[in-house]
Each structure stands twice: as C-alpha cells, then as structure tokens.
C-alpha cells in the first residue's frame, strides 16, 4: 500500500508540473529595471535557505508579533487560536502538551509529532508550550512531514519562532497588563558595546491566578507563574560577512495547574483532592554563527538545554531531568542561480533520567544525520524541489528498582521528498509534493512493573499533497488551499491505564483532508482566517494487548478546525492616533482523549475581542477579553476509577478581561 501511495503521488506531482506547461506565459509578471523577475521579498524561514514563499512546494502560514499580541497569544501553546489545522491540548500539564497538526497527534509527548525551533535551535519537548522568547518577531508553521530537513519528530510539521536580533528593532520596549485572572509584564533593552557589538536583555513574567478550588477544603489551585530571562550578545560589524550571536536564557514554571474535575460536575470547577503541582526549570544556551561567502552562507548552530521537572501528580512524586546538546553545520546557496540548495550535518546527544513509582530510569541517545535539499528553477515558471535526509540513532537504556532494564538499540531512516511548483499566472502558484518523516524507536520512559512492553519500533509517514496559492501584486491579499493524504506505519502512542501507561506501536494510521487560508489587509480592514477539514483514523490497529480499535479516531485529532480574526482601524485624526476594534473566533471539533474513543470533548467555539488605542510614537493601550463567552471545555481526561473518582477532566481557563499598555522607544 505504501509503495502504491508513493508511486501514485510521485506520478501525480510530476504530471501536475508537466501539464502546467500549457498555461499562459508570464510576460505580465513584474520585472525590475535590470530585467530580472521581481519575486517579492517574502521567504520561508524554515526552509533553512532563501526560498520564496509563493513558490515553496508546501503549505506555510505565518503571523508576526503584533498579530499574536492582538489575539493574546502569550506562549507557543496558544498558537492554535491563530493557525488552522493546529491544535494544542494540555495533557495534565503544559510540560506534556499535545501538539496535533494535520491529524498527526503527539501521543508520545517525549517525542512529539511537531517540532518547535527558536532562532534555528530545536527545543526540548517539555518546553514546547513555554512563553515566547523576548523580542519575538515572527512565528511560521510548515505543514506536513518535514523529515528531509528536520529529521525525527517532524511528521506533522514544524513551528519556527524567530526573534529580533540585538542591534535590530527599538532600543527599549516594555509592556504591562492586568486582568481578572492575573497579570503579565515584560521588557527588552539593548545597548551597543562597540563597533558591530550589541547586547540585549529580556525579562518577562506571566502570572495566571488560581481558577479552581479543591473539593471539601476550598483551597485555591490551578494557577501558574512563569518567569523568563534572556541575555544575548551579537557581533555583526557593518559590511562584515560574519554574524555571531550568543544567548543564555532561564525559564521557570511554578504551577498547580495539573488539577482534575469530576466529569459529573465540570461547570462547578471543583478539583479532586489529590496533591498535584510542579516546578520546571530550564536553562538554555545557544551559539549561532553565519559567514557570508558571497555565493552562499556557512552556518553553525549549537544549542544546549538543561531541564529539571520536580513534579507531584495525584500525590506521587515523578521527577525527571533532561540534558540535550544539538549541533548543526550547513551550507546554503545564495539566490539568483539556476539551483538553490542547502546541505548539512546534524548531531545531538540527550540524557534523560526519571524516578517514578519505585523505578529509576536512565536513557542516553546519540543522533547523527546528513541532509540535502535543492530547488532547480527549470524554467521561469517551473521549479522542481528534491531533498533527502539520512538519520542514525542509538539509545542505551537502564533501569533499577521496581523494574530492571539494561538494553541498547539503534535505528536508521532515509527521509526523501520530491515536489514541483508551477506559476499559472503572475499571482497564482500551483504545487504538488510527496514528502516523508519518521519517529525513531526507543525504550519507553515511563517504566512501571505493569508495563507490557519496554521497547517500540520506528514509525514512518508518507504524505502526498497538492495545493494552489495566490498572492496579489501588492501583497494585500493572500490565499491558499491544499489537499493532503498521509499514511503512518507503526504509529507510536501511550496506551494502558493512566498511572501505568507505556509507549508502543499500534499499527497504521491514515490522515487526509483539505485546508484553506486567507489573509486580507486592504484599507482599514484586516481579515485573517482558515479552516481544515479532515480525518485521522486507525486503519490497521494492532497493539500488544490484542485490543482492536480499527476505524477509531486518533486521540486529539479533530476532524474540523477554523480560525478567524477581523480588525478595523479608525483614524482619530489630529495626532490622536487610531482606534482598532477586533474580534477573533476559533473552533475546535470533537476530540477523543483515548484510543477507545470513550472519553472526549465535543466541538466548541472560543471568542476573543479587544479594542486597541494606537496613540502613535509606538504607544498602544489595549482592552482585551479572551474566551468571552466563558466556555467550559476539557483539554484532557482519563478514567480515574482506580482512585474512586470515575472519569476526570482537566479544564481550559475561563473568561479573562484585562488591559495592557505597550511602548517602544
């Protein structure tokens, strides 16, 4: 079946490009004074090389910092209020958030299906839901398997976060806000230390107050305080080919959010009386260096993250620690030639330690990869893109205490892709692509005496996609539509009772659907929206217990999502600035929390609204409301009959109304 799917998709992609030769010529396309085609300046940052967004053979969506702030998107977990097809559900705590993109659900929260990168550096899976780094500039989502560029864990896609570097942007900026549910404050300042030498410091706090009280005692719980500090140093002399940046950041989350409410009384918001809280500390360090060779760019990216999680859940202590080192060296071409390319090498080392339920586990993983990706500009209308990545990974695992384990295993994978993009007209682009991704095998990290299996095999995903894009000449209107079909063999997920879940392969999953996006900025109006229709099903379920869930929905994968944001700018005149009323809507279809499809959350709408007064001179006063209708909804649930509770659920936060002031100078 997989071979048939790949062959069909490849033929369709190639035929798609060849048939397009019959379309009209591009004489209408704007050209610069020297006669070169004017392709615009919007590039896909996650392509690891300059690649124009319109001709990129794949679905991409982006939002800048101002758009995200207008929707009260304060952390990466809130991005599902903006990007269609993306859902983020807290699984007990934000450190175990489930990211689902195009039906690919992160049912192994230690190895999610969506990768998050910040300034080119991969992030520890347990910090994917953290607040944004200081000087946020842009967030970009690449849909579908990105294995040829990013390797393991990018079968759903990639979220690429970019910040404003030291030496760019305003010298100083700050914001402060308060609401009926807490307060937020952040600042960033930068200073020039010498010729081409810049430093900046960012500080931020987000305090979400308790929103639940404990049954019987009335104790307030459910709040979270998150603090972040980041210091960066950048050396980039004007006219020099060298650009180096060092960064150091510390992030702390102190939370009692990991609370559960009985399914018989969700609206009462009464937490069950079991101690649950955690403190997570993460130290992150980065070194990025670029050297402009004229005909290309040589880049070195090194990251290190040291994370500790001191966690108590339902009265049980389950602390864990992880240290991760990543290194990437790549060479990318400059634009303008007949072929654009990027080639590179990657290495990572991860050390994971967990103590829980009488067992102490330790795993060490080394990963190696080589990758290449190129685009051949076959004609002034046709681009052909091909890429491949080879990964090798080895894990050594030991366990002592209630469980004994001493094992070692290794895996390798080849992840190719092939795509074509064809300009049907100056503003219209069609594309087709076949891409692949994989998730490495390993040893389950949640060892308990009741586990059925300790090891699991790699999972492989193949995806076929075709789409159509539009961007008006002045960039005021952008639209896209895409259809996709993907099949994953040896799908990985946690199964079994909540207290003793283990990771294993459960057979085949098929995901298919259509997504569409629209962005309009004309005159005083701004409209951004999109929707995804699809399904993600078990089409060959086979687990070690012999249970059959064939035909069931994959947990946390809704069949329909929709996002819409509308704003209008009213000029007050005479130097008084402008008023910007806005409204945002997001819909998430029904999701299941288990493979048996017995516990779930029905579809629901979230409504956001706001009124901003842009006073000019980079000063904005903003009134906002999130979850305006105070919708009660669950983000996670499980059968807690073993605790005498029946079904229990974790709730999303209710309505929040607040005010915020932002200034840059």
C-alpha positions in Angstrom: 0.0 0.0 0.0 2.8 2.4 0.9 4.6 1.7 -2.3 1.4 2.2 -4.3 0.7 5.5 -2.5 4.2 6.8 -3.1 4.2 5.9 -6.8 0.8 7.4 -7.3 1.8 10.6 -5.5 5.1 10.9 -7.4 3.4 10.5 -10.8 0.7 13.0 -9.8 3.2 15.5 -8.7 5.3 15.2 -11.8 2.2 15.2 -14.1 0.9 18.2 -12.3 4.1 20.1 -13.2 4.3 18.9 -16.8 0.6 19.6 -17.6 1.1 23.2 -16.4 3.3 24.0 -19.4 0.1 24.6 -21.3 -0.7 27.7 -19.2 -0.1 31.2 -20.5 3.3 32.9 -20.4 4.5 35.2 -17.7 5.0 38.4 -19.6 2.7 40.1 -17.1 5.0 39.3 -14.2 6.7 42.5 -12.9 10.3 42.8 -13.6 13.0 45.1 -12.1 14.9 47.7 -14.0 17.6 45.2 -15.0 15.0 42.8 -16.4 15.1 40.3 -13.5 11.9 38.8 -12.3 10.5 40.5 -9.2 9.5 37.6 -7.0 8.9 39.7 -3.9 10.7 39.5 -0.5 8.6 37.1 1.5 10.7 34.0 2.2 10.1 30.7 4.1 12.4 31.0 7.0 12.0 27.3 8.0 13.4 26.2 4.6 16.9 26.8 6.0 17.8 28.7 2.9 16.2 31.6 1.0 13.1 30.2 -0.7 10.2 32.4 -1.9 7.0 31.6 0.0 4.7 31.6 -3.1 6.7 29.1 -5.0 7.6 26.9 -1.9 6.1 23.4 -2.6 4.1 23.1 0.6 1.6 24.8 2.9 3.0 27.6 5.1 1.3 30.0 7.4 2.9 32.9 9.4 2.0 35.6 11.9 4.1 38.5 13.2 4.4 39.6 16.8 1.7 42.3 16.5 -0.9 39.8 15.2 -0.1 37.3 18.0 -0.3 40.0 20.7 -3.7 41.2 19.3 -5.1 37.7 19.9 -3.5 37.5 23.4 -1.2 34.7 22.2 1.4 34.7 25.0 3.0 31.3 24.6 3.6 28.7 22.0 0.6 26.6 23.3 -1.8 29.5 22.4 -0.9 29.3 18.7 -3.8 27.1 18.0 -6.1 30.1 18.3 -4.4 31.5 15.2 -3.3 28.7 12.9 -5.9 26.4 11.3 -5.1 22.7 11.5 -3.0 23.1 14.6 -4.4 22.1 18.0 -2.6 22.2 21.3 -4.1 20.4 24.3 -2.6 20.3 27.7 -2.2 16.6 28.8 -2.3 17.0 32.5 0.4 19.8 32.5 1.7 22.1 29.9 5.1 20.3 30.0 3.2 17.4 28.4 1.2 19.4 25.9 -0.1 17.5 22.9 0.6 19.2 19.5 -1.6 17.9 16.6 -1.0 19.2 13.1 -2.9 17.8 10.1 -4.1 14.8 12.1 -0.6 13.9 13.3 -1.0 13.8 17.1 1.8 13.9 19.6 0.7 10.8 21.6 4.3 10.3 22.7 4.8 13.6 24.5 8.5 12.8 24.9 8.9 12.6 21.1 6.1 14.9 19.6 4.9 14.9 16.0 5.6 18.7 15.7 9.0 20.2 16.2 9.5 23.7 17.6 12.6 25.7 16.7 13.6 29.1 18.2 16.1 31.0 16.1 17.1 27.8 14.4 17.6 25.8 17.6 15.4 22.8 18.4 13.6 22.9 21.7 13.2 20.2 24.4 9.7 18.6 24.0 8.8 19.5 27.6 9.2 23.3 27.0 7.3 23.5 23.7 4.4 25.2 25.5 6.5 27.9 27.2 6.2 31.6 26.8 7.7 33.2 23.8 11.3 34.4 24.0 12.0 38.2 24.2 11.9 40.3 21.1 9.5 38.0 19.3 9.4 38.8 15.6 7.6 36.1 13.7 6.1 32.6 14.0 5.9 30.4 11.0 4.2 27.0 10.6 5.3 24.5 8.0 2.5 21.9 7.4 3.1 18.2 6.7 6.2 16.0 7.1 9.5 17.9 7.1 11.8 14.9 7.6 14.2 15.8 4.8 15.2 19.0 6.6 14.4 18.4 10.2 14.6 14.6 10.8 12.8 12.8 13.6 9.6 14.2 15.1 8.6 16.5 12.2 5.9 14.2 10.7 3.2 16.8 11.4 5.2 19.8 10.7 7.5 22.5 12.2 6.8 25.6 14.2 9.6 28.1 13.6 9.9 31.0 16.0 12.1 33.9 15.0 13.2 36.8 17.2 14.6 40.3 16.5 18.4 40.1 17.0 20.4 42.5 19.1 21.2 45.6 17.1 17.8 45.5 15.4 14.4 47.0 16.5 13.7 49.6 19.1 16.4 50.2 21.8 13.9 49.7 24.6 10.4 48.3 24.8 8.1 47.2 27.6 4.5 46.2 28.3 2.4 45.6 31.4 -1.1 44.3 31.7 -3.5 43.1 34.3 -6.8 41.2 34.3 -9.3 39.4 36.5 -7.1 36.3 36.1 -3.6 37.6 36.7 -1.0 39.9 35.2 1.8 40.0 32.7 4.9 42.2 32.3 7.9 42.1 30.0 10.7 44.4 28.9 13.6 44.3 26.5 16.6 46.7 26.3 19.6 46.7 24.0 22.9 48.6 24.0 25.8 48.9 21.6 29.0 47.9 23.3 31.4 48.6 20.4 31.7 48.6 16.6 29.3 45.9 15.5 28.9 44.6 19.0 25.4 44.5 20.6 23.8 43.1 23.7 20.2 42.8 24.8 18.4 41.7 27.9 14.8 40.5 28.1 12.7 39.8 31.2 9.2 38.6 31.4 6.6 37.3 33.9 3.2 35.8 33.3 1.1 35.2 36.4 -2.2 33.3 35.9 -4.1 33.1 39.2 -5.8 30.1 40.6 -9.1 29.3 38.8 -10.2 26.2 40.7 -10.9 25.2 44.3 -10.4 21.8 46.0 -13.4 19.7 46.9 -14.1 19.7 50.6 -11.3 22.1 51.6 -12.0 25.1 49.3 -8.2 25.6 48.7 -7.5 27.7 45.6 -5.5 25.8 43.0 -4.8 25.9 39.2 -2.6 28.9 38.9 0.8 29.2 37.2 3.7 31.7 37.4 6.2 31.7 34.6 9.4 33.7 34.6 11.8 34.1 31.8 15.2 36.0 31.5 17.4 36.1 28.4 20.7 37.7 27.7 22.2 37.8 24.2 25.4 39.1 22.7 25.8 39.7 19.0 28.8 40.5 16.9 28.0 41.7 13.3 30.1 44.6 12.1 28.6 46.5 9.2 30.0 45.2 5.9 31.5 42.1 7.5 30.5 38.6 6.3 30.4 37.4 9.9 27.4 37.4 12.2 27.7 35.6 15.6 25.2 35.5 18.4 25.5 34.0 21.9 22.4 33.5 24.0 21.6 32.4 27.6 18.1 32.0 29.0 16.4 30.7 32.1 12.8 29.8 32.3 10.9 28.7 35.4 7.3 27.5 35.7 5.8 27.1 39.2 2.3 25.7 38.7 -0.6 23.9 40.3 -2.4 23.7 37.0 -2.3 19.9 37.0 -5.8 19.6 38.6 -8.8 17.5 37.6 -12.5 17.9 37.9 -15.1 15.0 38.0 -17.0 14.6 34.8 -20.3 14.8 36.7 -19.6 18.5 37.7 -17.4 20.2 35.1 -19.1 23.6 35.5 -18.5 23.6 39.3 -14.7 23.7 38.7 -14.1 21.8 41.8 -10.7 20.0 41.8 -10.4 16.5 43.2 -8.5 16.4 46.5 -5.1 14.9 45.3 -1.9 16.9 45.7 -0.7 17.9 42.2 1.9 20.6 41.4 5.3 21.0 39.7 8.3 23.3 39.2 10.2 23.2 36.0 13.5 25.0 35.5 15.1 25.2 32.0 18.5 26.7 31.2 19.1 27.3 27.5 22.3 28.3 25.8 22.9 28.9 22.1 25.6 29.8 19.6 24.7 30.7 16.1 27.3 31.8 13.6 26.8 32.8 9.9 29.5 33.6 7.4 28.5 35.1 4.1 30.7 33.6 1.3 29.1 35.7 -1.4 27.9 32.7 -3.4 26.4 31.1 -0.3 26.3 31.1 3.5 28.0 28.8 6.0 26.1 28.4 9.3 26.9 26.8 12.6 24.2 26.3 15.2 24.8 24.9 18.7 22.3 24.6 21.4 22.2 23.2 24.9 19.2 22.8 27.2 19.3 21.6 30.8 15.8 20.9 32.2 14.6 19.7 35.6 11.0 18.9 36.5 10.0 18.4 40.1 6.5 17.0 39.8 3.9 15.6 42.1 0.8 14.1 40.4 -2.1 12.6 42.4 0.2 12.5 45.4 3.0 10.6 43.6 6.4 12.2 43.1 7.7 11.7 39.5 10.7 14.0 39.0 12.7 13.9 35.8 15.7 15.6 34.2 16.9 16.0 30.7 20.1 17.5 29.1 20.2 18.0 25.4 23.1 19.1 23.1 22.5 19.8 19.4 24.8 20.9 16.7 24.2 21.6 13.0 26.6 22.7 10.3 25.1 23.7 7.0 25.9 25.4 3.7 23.2 27.2 1.8 23.4 28.9 -1.6 22.6 32.5 -2.4 19.6 33.2 -4.6 19.7 34.0 -8.3 21.2 30.9 -9.8 19.6 28.0 -11.7 19.7 25.9 -8.5 19.2 26.8 -4.9 20.4 24.4 -2.2 21.2 23.6 1.4 23.4 20.7 2.7 24.3 20.0 6.2 25.3 17.7 9.1 23.5 17.3 12.4 24.3 15.7 15.8 22.5 15.6 19.1 23.1 13.9 22.5 20.3 13.5 25.0 20.5 12.3 28.6 17.2 11.6 30.3 16.6 10.5 33.9 13.3 9.8 35.6 12.3 8.5 39.1 8.7 7.3 39.4 6.7 4.5 41.1 9.8 2.8 42.5 11.8 2.7 39.3 14.7 4.9 38.3 15.4 5.1 34.5 18.3 6.5 32.6 18.5 6.8 28.8 21.3 8.2 26.6 20.6 8.8 22.9 23.0 9.9 20.2 21.7 11.0 16.8 23.6 11.7 13.6 22.2 13.0 10.3 23.2 14.3 6.9 20.7 16.2 4.7 20.4 18.0 1.5 17.6 20.0 -0.2 17.7 21.7 -3.6 15.4 23.6 -5.9 16.0 23.6 -9.7 14.5 26.5 -11.5 13.8 24.5 -14.6 12.0 27.4 -16.4 10.8 30.9 -15.4 7.6 29.1 -14.3 8.6 25.6 -13.1 10.6 24.7 -10.0 11.5 21.2 -9.1 12.5 20.5 -5.4 14.1 17.4 -4.1 15.6 16.6 -0.8 16.7 13.7 1.4 18.0 13.1 4.9 19.7 10.1 6.5 19.4 9.7 10.2 21.1 7.2 12.6 20.2 7.0 16.2 21.4 4.8 19.1 19.9 4.6 22.6 21.3 3.0 25.8 18.7 2.4 28.5 19.0 1.2 32.1 16.5 0.9 34.9 16.8 -0.1 38.6 14.4 -0.6 41.4 10.9 -1.9 40.7 11.9 -2.5 37.1 15.2 -3.9 35.8 16.4 -3.0 32.4 19.8 -2.9 30.6 19.4 -2.6 26.9 20.7 -0.9 23.8 19.3 -0.5 20.3 19.8 1.6 17.2 17.8 2.7 14.1 18.3 4.5 10.9 16.0 6.1 8.4 16.0 7.8 5.0 13.5 10.6 4.5 13.2 11.8 0.9 10.8 14.3 -0.7 10.0 15.5 -4.2 8.0 18.5 -5.2 7.1 20.7 -8.1 5.8 24.3 -8.1 4.4 25.9 -11.2 3.4 29.6 -11.8 0.0 29.5 -13.5 -0.1 33.3 -13.6 1.9 36.2 -12.0 -0.1 35.9 -8.8 -1.0 32.2 -8.9 1.1 29.2 -8.0 0.2 25.5 -8.0 2.3 22.8 -6.4 2.5 19.1 -5.7 4.7 17.3 -3.2 5.5 13.8 -1.8 7.3 14.0 1.5 8.2 11.7 4.3 9.1 11.8 8.0 9.8 9.4 10.8 9.9 9.0 14.6 12.7 6.9 16.0 12.2 3.8 18.0 13.3 3.6 21.6 12.6 2.4 25.2 9.5 3.7 26.9 10.5 6.4 29.5 7.6 5.6 31.9 8.7 2.2 33.2 6.4 0.6 35.7 6.1 -3.1 36.9 2.8 -3.4 35.0 4.2 -2.3 31.6 3.6 -4.8 28.8 6.5 -3.7 26.7 9.6 -1.6 27.2 10.7 -1.1 23.6 9.0 0.2 20.4 9.9 0.4 16.8 10.3 3.5 14.5 7.3 5.0 12.8 7.3 6.1 9.2 5.0 8.6 7.5 4.5 9.2 3.8 2.5 12.2 2.7 1.1 13.3 -0.7 -0.1 16.9 -1.2 -1.3 19.2 -3.9 -2.2 22.9 -3.5 -2.9 26.3 -5.0 -1.6 29.6 -3.7 -2.5 33.2 -4.5 -0.8 36.5 -3.6 -1.8 39.8 -5.1 0.8 42.0 -6.6 0.7 44.5 -3.7 0.6 41.7 -1.1 -2.7 42.8 0.4 -4.4 39.5 -0.4 -3.0 36.0 0.2 -4.9 32.8 -0.1 -4.1 29.1 -0.3 -5.9 25.7 -0.5 -4.3 22.3 -0.2 -5.4 18.6 -0.1 -3.2 16.0 1.7 -3.2 12.3 2.3 -0.7 10.6 4.6 -0.2 7.1 6.0 1.9 6.2 9.0 3.2 2.7 9.7 4.0 1.5 13.3 2.2 4.5 14.8 3.5 5.3 18.3 1.3 6.1 21.3 0.9 5.7 25.0 -1.7 3.0 25.9 -3.0 1.5 29.1 -4.3 2.8 32.4 -3.2 6.4 33.2 -1.0 5.6 36.1 1.0 2.9 34.2 0.9 3.9 30.6 3.6 2.7 28.3 4.7 3.5 24.8 4.3 1.1 21.9 3.4 0.7 18.2 -0.2 0.4 17.4 -0.3 -0.3 13.6 -1.3 2.0 10.8 -2.9 5.5 10.9 -4.3 7.3 7.8 -4.8 11.1 7.8 -6.4 13.0 5.0 -8.1 16.4 4.5 -8.3 19.8 3.0 -7.1 23.1 4.5 -7.6 26.7 3.3 -6.2 30.0 4.5 -7.0 33.7 3.6 -5.3 36.9 4.6 -6.6 40.4 3.6 -5.2 43.7 4.5 -6.9 46.4 2.5 -7.7 49.9 3.6 -8.8 50.0 7.2 -9.8 46.3 7.3 -7.7 43.3 8.2 -9.0 39.7 7.9 -7.1 36.5 8.6 -8.7 33.1 8.7 -8.6 29.5 7.7 -10.2 26.1 8.2 -9.1 22.4 8.0 -11.4 19.6 7.2 -10.0 16.1 7.6 -9.9 12.8 9.4 -7.2 10.8 11.2 -8.1 7.2 11.8 -6.6 3.9 12.9 -6.7 1.9 9.7 -4.8 -1.2 10.9 -4.8 -1.1 14.7 -2.6 -3.8 16.3 -1.2 -3.5 19.9 0.4 -6.0 22.2 -2.7 -6.5 24.3 -4.7 -7.7 21.3 -7.3 -4.9 21.6 -8.9 -3.8 18.3 -9.6 -0.1 17.7 -9.6 -0.3 14.0 -11.6 2.6 12.5 -11.5 4.7 15.6 -10.4 8.4 15.6 -6.8 9.1 16.7 -6.9 10.9 20.0 -6.5 14.7 20.0 -7.1 14.9 16.2 -10.3 16.9 15.4 -12.0 16.5 12.1 -12.6 20.2 11.7 -10.9 23.4 12.9 -11.5 27.0 12.0 -9.9 30.3 12.8 -11.0 33.9 12.0 -9.7 37.3 13.1 -11.1 40.6 12.0 -10.0 44.2 12.8 -10.8 47.7 11.6 -8.5 50.7 12.0 -10.3 54.0 12.6 -8.2 57.1 12.3 -9.0 59.7 15.1 -7.2 62.5 13.3 -5.2 65.5 14.5 -2.4 63.4 16.0 -4.8 61.4 18.3 -3.8 58.1 16.8 -6.4 55.4 15.9 -8.8 53.0 17.4 -8.7 49.4 16.4 -11.6 47.2 17.4 -11.1 43.5 16.7 -12.7 40.1 17.2 -11.2 36.6 17.0 -13.0 33.3 16.7 -11.6 29.8 16.9 -13.4 26.5 16.6 -12.1 23.0 17.5 -14.1 20.0 16.5 -14.7 17.0 18.7 -11.6 15.2 20.1 -11.2 11.9 21.9 -8.8 11.5 24.8 -8.2 7.8 24.4 -7.8 5.2 21.6 -11.1 3.5 22.6 -13.0 6.8 21.8 -14.8 6.6 25.2 -13.7 9.9 26.7 -13.7 13.1 24.8 -14.7 16.7 24.3 -17.3 17.9 21.9 -16.7 20.7 19.5 -16.6 24.3 20.9 -16.0 27.9 19.9 -13.8 30.4 21.7 -14.4 34.1 21.2 -11.8 36.8 21.8 -12.4 40.5 21.5 -10.5 43.7 22.0 -10.2 47.5 21.5 -6.7 49.0 21.0 -5.9 52.7 21.1 -2.7 53.2 19.0 -1.6 56.6 20.3 1.3 56.9 17.9 5.0 57.1 18.8 4.9 53.3 19.4 2.4 53.5 22.3 -0.6 51.2 22.5 -3.3 50.9 25.1 -5.3 47.7 24.7 -8.5 46.4 26.3 -9.0 42.7 25.7 -11.1 39.7 26.5 -10.4 36.0 25.9 -13.0 33.2 26.0 -15.6 36.0 26.1 -18.5 33.6 26.4 -16.8 31.8 29.3 -16.9 28.4 27.5 -16.3 25.4 29.7 -14.3 22.8 27.9 -11.9 20.0 28.7 -8.3 19.6 27.3 -7.6 16.2 28.8 -9.5 13.4 30.5 -9.0 9.8 31.8 -10.7 7.0 33.7 -9.7 7.5 37.4 -11.9 4.7 38.7 -8.8 3.3 40.3 -8.8 6.3 42.6 -12.6 6.0 43.2 -13.4 9.1 41.0 -14.8 7.8 37.8 -13.9 9.9 34.7 -12.0 13.1 35.4 -11.1 16.0 33.2 -8.7 19.0 33.0 -10.4 22.2 32.1 -9.3 25.1 29.9 -9.3 28.5 31.5 -12.5 30.6 31.6 -13.2 34.2 30.6 -10.4 36.8 31.1 -10.9 40.5 30.8 -7.9 42.9 31.1 -6.0 45.9 30.0 -2.4 46.2 28.7 0.0 49.1 27.8 2.9 48.7 25.4 5.6 51.2 24.5 8.8 51.2 22.4 11.3 54.0 22.2 
